[in-house]
Amino acid sequence: MTITTGASFEVLPFTRTCRHIWEDGDHVLIGVSPGNSYFSSERIARLAQWATTRFAQVDFVYADLHVDRMFAAFGYTREHAQKRAAKEIKAVRRRILKGVEESGPPQGEIRVRALSEFQENPVYRLLHRRVLHFLETDDEFRKGCEEMALHFVGSKVPEGESITAGQLQVCFDYMAAELPFFVDTPSILDVPSSVAAYHVRMPLTDVLFARGGGLRATRNQAYAVVRPGAAETAREHTAPGSDENHVPTGGNADERRAA
């Protein structure tokens, strides 16, 4: 069921339990990918305004692991990939901080952190190892990860060709760094419950939130699509497009799916 939160956003919790967790309003995590035009500073500001009116705590977490490897896997030289990744990571952090600042006085707590900041977190490390384990041993989970990889980077594969094993492995490593937050954010961040919010439904959603076994999200972990409402979507039709050379996310296609 879609929840309308005013003119800016609509929310689609994945399950009834996800809706209950959303209604609890303890915490929301908004993941931000570098190189994705969806996450402008203006969008971040509106997301921050929305989130702080609904949740007691808000975390923006941006990807900064394996970004250089993603660029290298899809055609950049190693040196160029490192420079491009550093530029994109710096830019996404700047956009988030600017958006949060421009969102006005926060009604709740907002934190901005990089994925790399959690590498020494023992719960995150354990969950990351579990993700890697299930990638090796669970065919259904691996298939979901493959679908997710193609969903986000398939447009970067030349027409008539298939994604290579090396490219797929880099995608797996990139996703595996993010997936602990879709499995058990409450334990990582020590919050009562949490909603992972993204603007499109991930291909892995069914695997993590609907099946009976294997790697599953914890009972106090929710997932919800939070996407622009009708008024916001209409306003954005005049916005400029994104850089076609961005590799990690494929933002334009995602935005069309979310509209």
Sine and cosine of phi, psi and omega as CSV:
sin_phi,cos_phi,sin_psi,cos_psi,sin_omega,cos_omega
0.00,0.00,0.72,-0.70,0.01,-1.00
-0.99,0.15,0.71,-0.70,0.07,-1.00
-0.95,-0.31,0.88,-0.48,0.04,-1.00
-1.00,0.04,0.80,-0.59,-0.05,-1.00
-0.92,-0.38,0.58,0.82,-0.06,-1.00
0.97,-0.24,-0.19,-0.98,-0.09,-1.00
-0.96,0.28,-0.34,0.94,-0.14,-0.99
-0.99,0.16,-0.76,0.65,-0.13,-0.99
-0.68,-0.73,0.43,-0.90,0.22,-0.98
-0.84,-0.55,0.51,-0.86,-0.11,-0.99
-0.86,-0.50,0.73,-0.69,0.04,-1.00
-0.83,-0.55,1.00,0.03,0.09,-1.00
-0.89,0.46,0.61,-0.79,-0.12,-0.99
-0.95,0.30,-0.62,0.79,0.00,-1.00
-0.75,-0.66,0.12,-0.99,0.07,-1.00
-0.88,0.47,-0.64,0.76,0.05,-1.00
-0.89,0.46,-0.65,0.76,0.04,-1.00
-0.86,0.50,-0.63,0.78,0.03,-1.00
-0.90,0.44,-0.69,0.73,0.01,-1.00
-0.88,0.48,-0.66,0.75,0.01,-1.00
-0.91,0.41,-0.63,0.78,0.07,-1.00
-0.87,0.49,-0.67,0.74,-0.01,-1.00
-0.92,0.38,-0.47,0.88,0.04,-1.00
-0.89,0.45,-0.59,0.81,0.10,-0.99
0.94,0.35,0.50,0.87,-0.01,-1.00
-0.96,0.27,-0.75,0.66,-0.15,-0.99
-0.34,-0.94,0.58,-0.82,0.14,-0.99
-0.76,-0.65,0.67,-0.74,0.09,-1.00
-0.92,-0.38,0.81,-0.58,0.01,-1.00
-0.92,-0.39,0.94,-0.33,0.01,-1.00
-0.99,0.10,0.68,-0.73,-0.06,-1.00
-0.81,-0.58,0.79,-0.62,-0.01,-1.00
-0.99,-0.16,0.64,-0.77,0.10,-1.00
-0.94,0.35,0.51,-0.86,0.06,-1.00
0.97,0.24,0.25,0.97,-0.01,-1.00
-0.94,-0.34,0.91,-0.42,-0.08,-1.00
-0.91,0.41,-0.29,0.96,0.04,-1.00
-0.84,0.54,-0.60,0.80,-0.10,-0.99
-1.00,-0.03,0.92,0.40,0.13,-0.99
-0.97,0.25,0.25,-0.97,0.04,-1.00
-0.89,0.45,-0.55,0.84,0.03,-1.00
-0.91,0.41,-0.67,0.74,0.02,-1.00
-0.91,0.42,-0.68,0.73,0.03,-1.00
-0.86,0.51,-0.67,0.74,0.01,-1.00
-0.87,0.48,-0.69,0.73,-0.01,-1.00
-0.94,0.35,-0.59,0.81,0.07,-1.00
-0.90,0.44,-0.66,0.75,0.01,-1.00
-0.90,0.44,-0.67,0.74,0.04,-1.00
-0.88,0.47,-0.70,0.71,0.02,-1.00
-0.89,0.46,-0.73,0.68,-0.11,-0.99
-0.91,0.41,-0.64,0.76,-0.07,-1.00
-0.96,0.27,-0.28,0.96,0.09,-1.00
-1.00,0.08,-0.22,0.98,-0.10,-1.00
-0.92,-0.39,-0.50,0.87,-0.15,-0.99
-0.83,-0.56,0.54,-0.84,0.01,-1.00
-0.94,0.33,-0.56,0.83,0.01,-1.00
-0.70,-0.71,0.57,-0.82,-0.04,-1.00
-0.73,-0.69,0.75,-0.66,0.10,-1.00
-0.84,-0.55,0.81,-0.59,0.25,-0.97
-0.99,-0.13,0.85,-0.52,0.03,-1.00
-0.85,-0.52,0.84,-0.55,-0.04,-1.00
-0.93,-0.36,0.56,-0.83,-0.04,-1.00
-0.97,0.25,0.79,-0.61,0.09,-1.00
-0.67,-0.74,0.22,0.97,0.02,-1.00
-0.95,-0.31,0.71,-0.71,0.07,-1.00
0.93,0.37,0.20,0.98,-0.01,-1.00
-0.92,0.40,-0.67,0.74,0.01,-1.00
-0.90,0.43,-0.60,0.80,0.03,-1.00
-0.92,0.39,-0.56,0.83,0.05,-1.00
-0.90,0.44,-0.72,0.69,0.03,-1.00
-0.88,0.47,-0.68,0.73,-0.02,-1.00
-0.90,0.43,-0.61,0.80,-0.03,-1.00
-0.92,0.40,-0.39,0.92,-0.05,-1.00
-0.92,-0.39,0.53,0.85,0.26,-0.97
0.90,-0.44,-0.19,0.98,0.00,-1.00
-0.99,0.16,0.53,-0.85,0.17,-0.99
-0.92,0.39,0.34,-0.94,-0.05,-1.00
-0.85,0.53,-0.70,0.71,-0.02,-1.00
-0.91,0.42,-0.70,0.71,0.00,-1.00
-0.91,0.41,-0.63,0.78,0.01,-1.00
-0.88,0.47,-0.67,0.75,0.00,-1.00
-0.91,0.42,-0.68,0.73,0.01,-1.00
-0.92,0.40,-0.68,0.73,-0.02,-1.00
-0.91,0.41,-0.66,0.75,0.01,-1.00
-0.90,0.44,-0.70,0.71,0.01,-1.00
-0.87,0.49,-0.65,0.76,0.02,-1.00
-0.90,0.43,-0.71,0.71,-0.03,-1.00
-0.92,0.39,-0.66,0.75,-0.01,-1.00
-0.91,0.41,-0.68,0.73,0.04,-1.00
-0.89,0.47,-0.65,0.76,-0.03,-1.00
-0.92,0.38,-0.66,0.75,-0.04,-1.00
-0.93,0.36,-0.60,0.80,0.06,-1.00
-0.90,0.44,-0.68,0.73,0.01,-1.00
-0.88,0.47,-0.67,0.74,0.01,-1.00
-0.90,0.43,-0.65,0.76,0.00,-1.00
-0.91,0.42,-0.75,0.66,-0.02,-1.00
-0.88,0.47,-0.64,0.76,0.03,-1.00
-0.91,0.42,-0.70,0.71,0.00,-1.00
-0.89,0.46,-0.69,0.72,0.02,-1.00
-0.89,0.47,-0.67,0.74,0.01,-1.00
-0.90,0.44,-0.65,0.76,-0.05,-1.00
-0.99,0.17,-0.10,0.99,-0.02,-1.00
-0.96,0.27,-0.19,0.98,0.01,-1.00
0.99,-0.12,-0.01,-1.00,0.00,-1.00
-0.86,0.51,0.86,-0.52,-0.04,-1.00
-0.94,0.34,0.66,-0.75,0.09,-1.00
-1.00,0.01,-0.12,0.99,0.07,-1.00
-0.62,-0.78,-0.09,-1.00,-0.03,-1.00
-1.00,0.03,0.78,-0.63,0.04,-1.00
-0.87,-0.49,0.77,-0.64,0.07,-1.00
-0.83,-0.55,0.54,-0.84,0.03,-1.00
-0.82,-0.57,0.87,-0.49,-0.05,-1.00
-0.60,-0.80,0.40,-0.91,0.06,-1.00
-1.00,-0.05,0.45,-0.90,0.06,-1.00
-0.83,0.55,-0.62,0.79,-0.06,-1.00
-0.88,0.47,-0.37,0.93,0.01,-1.00
-0.94,0.35,-0.24,0.97,-0.04,-1.00
-0.98,-0.19,0.06,1.00,-0.09,-1.00
-0.91,0.42,-0.37,0.93,0.05,-1.00
-0.98,-0.18,0.02,1.00,0.05,-1.00
-0.96,0.26,0.87,-0.50,-0.10,-0.99
-0.89,0.46,-0.57,0.82,0.01,-1.00
-0.94,0.34,-0.70,0.72,0.04,-1.00
-0.86,0.52,-0.69,0.72,-0.02,-1.00
-0.89,0.45,-0.66,0.75,0.04,-1.00
-0.89,0.45,-0.72,0.70,0.00,-1.00
-0.90,0.43,-0.61,0.80,0.03,-1.00
-0.89,0.45,-0.66,0.75,0.05,-1.00
-0.90,0.43,-0.60,0.80,0.04,-1.00
-0.91,0.42,-0.67,0.74,0.04,-1.00
-0.86,0.51,-0.74,0.68,0.00,-1.00
-0.89,0.45,-0.62,0.79,0.02,-1.00
-0.88,0.47,-0.73,0.69,-0.03,-1.00
-0.94,0.33,-0.46,0.89,0.11,-0.99
-0.88,0.48,-0.55,0.83,-0.03,-1.00
-1.00,0.09,-0.45,0.89,-0.20,-0.98
-0.89,-0.46,-0.25,0.97,-0.11,-0.99
-0.91,-0.42,0.96,-0.28,-0.06,-1.00
-0.88,0.47,-0.63,0.77,-0.02,-1.00
-0.92,0.40,-0.67,0.74,0.03,-1.00
-0.91,0.41,-0.68,0.73,0.01,-1.00
-0.89,0.45,-0.67,0.75,0.03,-1.00
-0.88,0.48,-0.66,0.75,0.06,-1.00
-0.88,0.48,-0.63,0.78,0.03,-1.00
-0.92,0.39,-0.62,0.79,0.06,-1.00
-0.89,0.45,-0.68,0.73,0.03,-1.00
-0.90,0.45,-0.62,0.79,0.01,-1.00
-0.92,0.40,-0.66,0.75,0.03,-1.00
-0.87,0.49,-0.73,0.69,0.00,-1.00
-0.92,0.40,-0.54,0.84,0.02,-1.00
-0.87,0.49,-0.64,0.76,-0.11,-0.99
-1.00,-0.08,-0.51,0.86,-0.08,-1.00
-0.84,-0.54,0.08,1.00,-0.03,-1.00
-0.85,0.53,-0.53,0.85,-0.01,-1.00
-0.93,0.36,-0.26,0.96,0.00,-1.00
-1.00,0.05,-0.17,0.99,0.02,-1.00
-1.00,0.09,0.79,-0.61,-0.02,-1.00
-0.82,0.58,0.59,-0.81,-0.02,-1.00
-0.84,0.54,0.71,-0.70,0.00,-1.00
1.00,0.04,-0.11,0.99,0.01,-1.00
-0.93,-0.36,0.31,-0.95,0.06,-1.00
-0.95,-0.32,0.41,-0.91,0.06,-1.00
-0.89,0.45,0.68,-0.73,-0.05,-1.00
-0.99,0.16,0.28,-0.96,0.03,-1.00
-0.88,0.48,-0.62,0.78,0.01,-1.00
-0.91,0.41,-0.68,0.73,0.03,-1.00
-0.90,0.43,-0.66,0.75,0.00,-1.00
-0.90,0.43,-0.63,0.77,0.00,-1.00
-0.91,0.42,-0.65,0.76,0.04,-1.00
-0.90,0.44,-0.65,0.76,0.06,-1.00
-0.87,0.49,-0.68,0.73,0.03,-1.00
-0.86,0.51,-0.71,0.71,-0.01,-1.00
-0.89,0.45,-0.65,0.76,0.02,-1.00
-0.89,0.45,-0.73,0.69,-0.02,-1.00
-0.94,0.35,-0.62,0.78,-0.03,-1.00
-0.88,0.48,-0.47,0.88,0.05,-1.00
-0.94,0.34,-0.45,0.89,-0.02,-1.00
-1.00,-0.04,-0.52,0.85,-0.19,-0.98
-0.88,0.47,-0.48,0.88,0.06,-1.00
-0.80,0.60,-0.51,0.86,-0.02,-1.00
-0.98,0.21,-0.25,0.97,0.09,-1.00
-1.00,-0.07,-0.17,0.99,0.00,-1.00
-0.99,-0.14,-0.72,0.69,-0.10,-0.99
-0.36,-0.93,0.90,0.44,0.10,-1.00
-0.86,0.52,-0.64,0.77,-0.02,-1.00
-0.81,0.59,-0.65,0.76,-0.01,-1.00
-0.96,0.27,-0.56,0.83,0.02,-1.00
-0.92,0.39,-0.70,0.71,-0.12,-0.99
-0.97,-0.23,0.02,1.00,0.02,-1.00
0.84,0.54,0.84,0.55,0.08,-1.00
-0.83,-0.55,0.42,-0.91,-0.07,-1.00
-0.89,0.47,-0.68,0.74,0.04,-1.00
-0.40,-0.92,0.27,-0.96,-0.08,-1.00
-0.49,-0.87,0.55,-0.84,0.13,-0.99
-0.93,-0.36,0.85,-0.53,0.16,-0.99
-1.00,0.08,0.88,-0.48,-0.09,-1.00
-0.93,-0.36,0.75,-0.66,0.08,-1.00
-0.57,-0.82,0.31,-0.95,-0.15,-0.99
-1.00,0.03,-0.08,1.00,0.11,-0.99
-0.68,-0.73,0.36,-0.93,0.08,-1.00
-0.99,0.16,0.81,-0.58,0.00,-1.00
-0.97,0.24,0.56,-0.83,0.08,-1.00
-0.86,0.51,-0.39,0.92,-0.01,-1.00
-0.99,0.10,-0.06,1.00,-0.09,-1.00
-0.85,0.53,-0.72,0.69,0.00,-1.00
-0.87,0.49,-0.64,0.77,-0.04,-1.00
-0.91,0.42,-0.69,0.73,-0.09,-1.00
-0.99,0.13,-0.44,0.90,-0.15,-0.99
-0.87,-0.49,-0.14,0.99,-0.12,-0.99
-0.84,-0.54,-0.44,0.90,-0.08,-1.00
-0.99,0.12,0.21,-0.98,-0.12,-0.99
-1.00,0.01,-0.32,0.95,-0.06,-1.00
-0.67,-0.75,-0.16,-0.99,0.00,-1.00
0.95,0.30,-0.38,-0.93,0.02,-1.00
-0.96,0.28,0.86,-0.51,-0.04,-1.00
-0.73,-0.68,0.45,-0.89,0.12,-0.99
-0.92,0.40,0.53,-0.85,0.02,-1.00
-0.94,0.34,0.25,-0.97,-0.10,-0.99
-0.91,0.42,-0.42,0.91,0.00,-1.00
-0.98,-0.21,0.31,0.95,0.08,-1.00
-0.95,-0.33,0.78,-0.62,0.01,-1.00
-0.86,-0.51,0.30,-0.96,0.10,-0.99
-0.73,-0.68,0.69,-0.72,0.03,-1.00
-0.58,-0.82,0.66,-0.75,0.17,-0.99
-0.99,0.17,0.83,-0.56,0.06,-1.00
-0.88,-0.48,0.95,-0.30,-0.12,-0.99
-0.77,-0.63,0.33,-0.95,-0.03,-1.00
-0.85,0.52,0.65,-0.76,0.10,-0.99
-0.96,0.28,0.01,-1.00,-0.09,-1.00
-0.86,0.50,-0.69,0.72,-0.03,-1.00
-0.90,0.43,-0.65,0.76,0.00,-1.00
-0.93,0.38,-0.66,0.75,0.01,-1.00
-0.89,0.46,-0.67,0.74,0.01,-1.00
-0.89,0.45,-0.64,0.77,0.00,-1.00
-0.90,0.43,-0.53,0.85,-0.11,-0.99
-0.99,0.13,-0.15,0.99,-0.03,-1.00
-0.88,0.47,-0.36,0.93,0.00,-1.00
-1.00,-0.06,0.00,1.00,-0.04,-1.00
-0.96,0.29,0.53,-0.85,0.03,-1.00
-0.93,0.38,0.39,-0.92,0.00,-1.00
-0.98,0.21,0.09,-1.00,-0.03,-1.00
-1.00,-0.08,0.18,-0.98,0.04,-1.00
-0.94,0.33,0.85,-0.53,-0.06,-1.00
-0.92,0.39,-0.27,0.96,-0.03,-1.00
-1.00,0.07,-0.05,1.00,0.04,-1.00
-0.91,0.42,0.78,-0.62,-0.07,-1.00
-0.99,-0.16,-0.72,0.69,-0.23,-0.97
-0.87,0.49,-0.43,0.90,-0.18,-0.98
-0.79,-0.61,-0.57,0.82,-0.10,-1.00
0.92,0.39,0.81,0.58,-0.15,-0.99
-0.89,0.46,-0.62,0.78,-0.09,-1.00
-0.87,0.49,-0.72,0.69,-0.01,-1.00
-0.89,0.46,-0.61,0.79,0.01,-1.00
-0.90,0.44,-0.65,0.76,-0.02,-1.00
-0.91,0.41,-0.60,0.80,0.03,-1.00
-0.91,0.41,-0.61,0.79,0.02,-1.00
-0.92,0.38,-0.52,0.85,-0.08,-1.00
-0.99,0.14,-0.34,0.94,-0.11,-0.99
-0.92,0.39,0.00,0.00,0.00,0.00
